[in-house]
């Protein structure tokens, strides 16, 4: 694939990635969970945001054997309509998207693993002053961390798909940074299960060996030093590297990259675009840093209008 990066020799083969995805579905199918739609919309004077009653609302997901986590449900006024799933960056923020709802889309923001709540981040879940999802992926050899993160997303998507406002089997994924990378992973996971398109903004978890060689996101590789076998750690990263999912991404994919992004470098994102065989739009912004941008929102609105 990219023989100049020795880490790729440890990456899983396509058939191993398929089995890993199957194991995610098996885990999701085995979990019973309750859902509570919160009546107060999570309003707080600290946040200073209030919506029309029962328009946008928090949803609490309570899976057996896993931590509770939240979604932020933003339905259309009149449906049924397509479903858009937004996933958060590594800061575990919760986002509202009235601009998408006004264009006729249901939007569910998912905050996996209980990192963010209606009253703010749950800092008790941090480790070494950061969220441990990537470290847990490495030290568990891809059996925890992002695997559980993605299982949470499946449970939340299933709930949203069952809502009367939603067109059955018509879901798209979008996000920035970690949210962009995981949107691509969800596009792979939901292959042939209703996925329409993916929009990944400056996506993390993309060609990690190349990103490392460019001295980007080096802090995210520290967990590799805590395990006995670094090669196995790189294999774990390979399961969540979007490069490993190119054969499964059979829906239209929108990618953005920034010339001043020193966290998720444009070169790594461009390399993903060159491997995708289907419809793909790679958008490079020379002066864009690593952030959620107006440029992406403008592209996103056009992308979902064409494909969602």
Order of alpha helices (4+ residues) and beta strands (2+ residues): alpha-beta-beta-beta-beta-alpha-beta-beta-beta-beta-beta-alpha-alpha-beta-alpha-beta-alpha-alpha-beta-alpha-beta-alpha
